[in-house]
Amino acid sequence: LKRELKKEGLSDAVTESLVCPLGFSLGGNHPQEIAISITAQLLYERDKLFNKIHPRNSVPEQA
C-alpha cells in the first residue's frame, strides 16, 4: 500500500506516518475482535497525540 501511495505522489513523510495494517494483534479473527483491536489502537493513538498515555494497569489515586 505504501509503495503504491508513493507512486501516486505522496511524500515519504506522509507514507511513513501511516499505520498499516491497523489494529493491535489480539489473536482473534472474528469481526467483533477485529473491530475491538482497531478501536483500541485508534484510542491509543488519540491519547498518544494528546499526551494522555498512562502506565499499564495504572490505578488513579483516591481523593
N, C-alpha and C positions, 0 to 999 in steps of 0.2 A: 504494500500500500504506500509506504513512504517513498519508495523508488518511483512509483507512478506519479505521485504528487510532485516530486522533484522534476520529473519530465514535463509536467504541466506548468511548471514555472514557480512553484512555491519555494521559498528560500530554505536553506539548510536550517536556519534558526527555527523556523516555523515547523518544519517536518520533524526536527529532533525534539520539539516540545510535545509532540503528540504521544499519547499513551495507547499502545495497540499491542495486543488485544486489551480491551477494557474489562475490569473486574478482577477481584482477588481470587486466587486459586483456593477454593473451599472443598474441592474434591467431588462435587456433585455435578450431574449433567441434566438435572430436571429443570424445566423453565423457571420454576419458582426459585431454585437455588442460584441459577444464573442471574436472575433479577436481583436477588439479595446481594450477591457478590458485586454486581455493578453499582448498586445503590451504596453499598459500604465504601467502595472506592471513591465514588463521587463525593460522599460526605467527608471522607478523609482528605481528599484534595481541596475541598472547600475550606475545611478547618485549617489545613496547612497554609492556604493562601492568606487567611486572616490570623495566622499565628495562634491558633487555638488548639494545638496538638497537646494532648495530655499523656502522661506516662501510662503505660498499660496497667490496667487494674487499679487505677487511682481512685481513691475514695475522697470526696470532698469533706473538709473538716466541719464538724458540727458547731454552730454558733452558741 
